[in-house]
Amino acid sequence: MNLLRWRLGFGVLFVACAGMIGFALYHQFYQWLMPCLMCVYERIAIIGFGLFALLAVVRPARTRTGVYVYGALLTAWAGFGAITGLRHVWMQYGPKDPTVSCASSLPFPIDLNALPSWIAAVIRPVGDCANIDFLLLGITMPIWIVVASLGLIAMTWYLLRLQLSEIRRNQWR
């Protein structure tokens, strides 16, 4: 019964990540809000988490080691999203430093010319990280990314704890 809960839980997390990326792409291609470098890193974190959540649905962990591996991978991806979001918030609300710009603060490690054009269009950084271009309920997108990433971590740890308790219970039968 717990594997159904595991798969359903990580399926919901995958759908949430797909919804977040769909929301971002809608605003990019239909509202013309171009992503900055930090936005692209945040997208990569959400995509990475979503792919590992999908892997957890397809191949659930049946051992403690498997649960810990999923926990480490998923926490790392969501943690990367939260840290990137916090840095982005600092760039938007922190003291303005003219020597640090969005494009020079972190290098973009992917050669976009080597990728298919549709992938390059999704992850091409264009905007300025310090600008606040969009608010949802009065909150900027980087703050939403931090909240979403922390929520993903909390839900992941809850599902991992349930799976570990199920493994321990079955171990003593």
N, C-alpha and C positions, 0 to 999 in steps of 0.2 A: 504493500500500500504506500510505503514511503517513496518508492521510485516514481509513482504517479505524481506525488506532491513535488518531488525533485524536478521532474520533467515539466510539470505545469508551472512551477515557480520560475525556472530558468527560461521557459518559453515566454512567460510574461515579461521577464527582463529583456529578452531578445526583441520582443515586439515594442517595448518601451524605447530601446535604443534605435530601432528602425524608425519609430515615430519621431524621435528627436532629430535624426538625420533627415527624414522627409520634411520636417518643419523647416530645418535650415536650408534645404535645397529649394523648397517652395519660395522662401524669402530671397534666396539668391537669384533664381531664374525668373520669378514672376514679380517680385517687389524691387528687384535690382539692388539689393543690399549685398555688396560684395564682401567676402570674408577677408579678414586680415590674417597675418601669419599666426597669431595666437588662436584665432578661430579655427584655422586649419588644423593646428595641433590638437585642439579640443575635439574636433570632428574625428581625427584619427584615434584618439583615446576612446571615444564612444563607439566607433566602428570596431576597434579591437575588442572592447568589452563585449559588444554584441555578438561578435563571431565566436568568442570563447563561451558565451552563454548558449549559443546555438550548439556548439560542440558538447556542452554539458547535457543538452536535451537529447542529442543523438547517442551519446556515449556516457551514460551516468557513471559516477564513481561508486564502486562497490566495496572498496577497501578504504582504510583510514589514510593510507598514502595517497590514493587517488583524490580523496576529499581535500587533503592538505595541498596537493598540487593545484587543483582547481581553485582553492582559496587563495593561494599565492598569486596565480596568474590573473584572476579576476580582480583581486584587490590591487595588484600592481597597475592594471589598466585604468581602473576607476581612480586610483590614487594619482596617476599621471594626469588624468582629466581634472581632478580637484586642484592639484598643484598648479597646473597650467592656467586654470580659471582664476586662481588666487593671484597669480602673477599678472594676468590680464586685468583684473580688478585694480591691482596696484598701479598698472600703467594708465588706467583711466582716471583713477581718483587720487593717486599719489602725487607727490611734488613733481612738477614738470621739469625734466632734465633735458636740455637741448642736445646734449651729446649722445643720449640714448634714444634711438628711434626704433620703431617696430621692426623694420626690415633688418637693422643691424644688431638687434638684441639677441636673436637666435638665428643661426643659419638654417636654410631650408635644404635638407639632405637629399632630396629627390630631384633627379633630372626630369623635368616635366616634358621635355621634348622627346624623351624615349618612351613615354606612356601613350596609350590611345587618347585621342582628343577628348573623349567624354570623361575619362578619369581625370585628366589634367584640368578640365573645366571645373570639376568638383573640388579639387584641392589646390587650385592656384591662388596664392595669397595676393590680394590686390589692395585692400583697404588699409587704413591707418588704425593701429591698435588703440591709440589714445582717444579716438573719437567715439562718442556714444551715439550710434546711429539708430538704435532700436531699443525700445522699452516694452516689456510685457508686464502689465499690472504695476507699472512704475519701477520695475527692477530690470537691470541690464542683463543681457544674455550671459556674460561671464559669471555673474552671481548665480543665475539659474543653473549653469553648468556645475558650479561648486555644489549647489544643493542637490542636483540630480546625481552627481558622482558620489556624494556622501550617502544618498539614499540607495544607490546601487550597492555600495559597500555594506550597508546595514542589512539589506535584503539578502545579499549573498551570504553574509555571516549567519543570518538566521537559518537559511536553507542548509548551510554546511553543518550547523549545530544539530539540526534535525536529523541529517543523514548520519552524523557521528553517533548520536544516541541510538539510532536504529541499528547501526553496525555493532555497537556495544551490547545492545539487547540481544541480537541474534548470535553473538559470540558465546553467550552463556546458556544458550538453549541446548 
